[in-house]
């Protein structure tokens, strides 16, 4: 696959492409298409589900499905870009009990390697840092590639208190559920 | 008995009855929401509705007080003994105090709450917290005390409401004057039964 992408690029872009591919480390690099990618979350308040999304994040992804263990990814999330479409929640999220934007404007997911789980199933093994709390996270996802375009989709269940999200009177989980699903859907082009 | 030919104007009647409905709703919602299991969806929604209606009553009551100051109230029937006049004026003064004071107390309770749930009136209009009070919201004691006083105030309002309705019915059914009729909406101008 990667050879075909590289060849196509060579035909189209000649020297520019040749330069871009000159470093072997970049051979499995991907360029995320923001318009066809999303990072979201789902939770529940008093048993009523809600969902939200982060509109601003950037990802550096090195992933070769043939050699997943050599891969690496780093996603930096602008926590101020989170919206749920509900005014009360959107006003609350930046507060210190929740994301505490003043002190922790960014969250980082860093995958140090990938694992093939058979078929199109994979896992990203790494760490997630929110509100300054770094925890080991395994993100299961599926991956399919058509030509140079790859599509990865996965989700992971987090316990919000692991990252000090929803502290103080919210820590009991009585009003807002403790489990939060984070969903990642990425469409990217192989470089 | 002299006639009371005039009725209250449409604005005064409108403000009176909208406030009446809102206050009855607030007492009922307040009673129910504080007895529901904590954290339930219904409780959350009722709190939001209670806040929305309460702030509406605050705004209406400021308008109403302004209207009352610029549009003097109709005279009480001359046949009324002195103590009844005092009681009527006193109860009306209590009403205005509660109509302004209870929403302010409720607003302070919300502002002092460590939950810091933002107020969106009727789910759409953002309403700020009281600045000085929200700075004291670190621990829940203040919000608890304010809420307790607010709740007792609500009970007092309920009692006053019963006295108010009883007095209006007494005027209409026993004293047979126009005190009730002149505040009823959708009536033709009252000529006064003794005129």
HADDOCK unambig.tbl for C-alpha pairs under 7 A between the chains (distance, minus, plus):
assign (segid A and resid 46 and name CA) (segid B and resid 39 and name CA) 5.88 0.50 0.50
assign (segid A and resid 46 and name CA) (segid B and resid 40 and name CA) 5.08 0.50 0.50
assign (segid A and resid 46 and name CA) (segid B and resid 41 and name CA) 4.79 0.50 0.50
assign (segid A and resid 47 and name CA) (segid B and resid 41 and name CA) 6.97 0.50 0.50
assign (segid A and resid 88 and name CA) (segid B and resid 117 and name CA) 6.94 0.50 0.50
assign (segid A and resid 88 and name CA) (segid B and resid 118 and name CA) 5.44 0.50 0.50
assign (segid A and resid 88 and name CA) (segid B and resid 119 and name CA) 6.98 0.50 0.50
assign (segid A and resid 88 and name CA) (segid B and resid 120 and name CA) 6.62 0.50 0.50
assign (segid A and resid 91 and name CA) (segid B and resid 118 and name CA) 6.67 0.50 0.50
assign (segid A and resid 92 and name CA) (segid B and resid 117 and name CA) 6.85 0.50 0.50
assign (segid A and resid 92 and name CA) (segid B and resid 118 and name CA) 6.80 0.50 0.50
assign (segid A and resid 169 and name CA) (segid B and resid 114 and name CA) 6.90 0.50 0.50
assign (segid A and resid 169 and name CA) (segid B and resid 115 and name CA) 6.16 0.50 0.50
assign (segid A and resid 174 and name CA) (segid B and resid 39 and name CA) 5.44 0.50 0.50
assign (segid A and resid 175 and name CA) (segid B and resid 39 and name CA) 4.39 0.50 0.50
assign (segid A and resid 175 and name CA) (segid B and resid 40 and name CA) 6.97 0.50 0.50
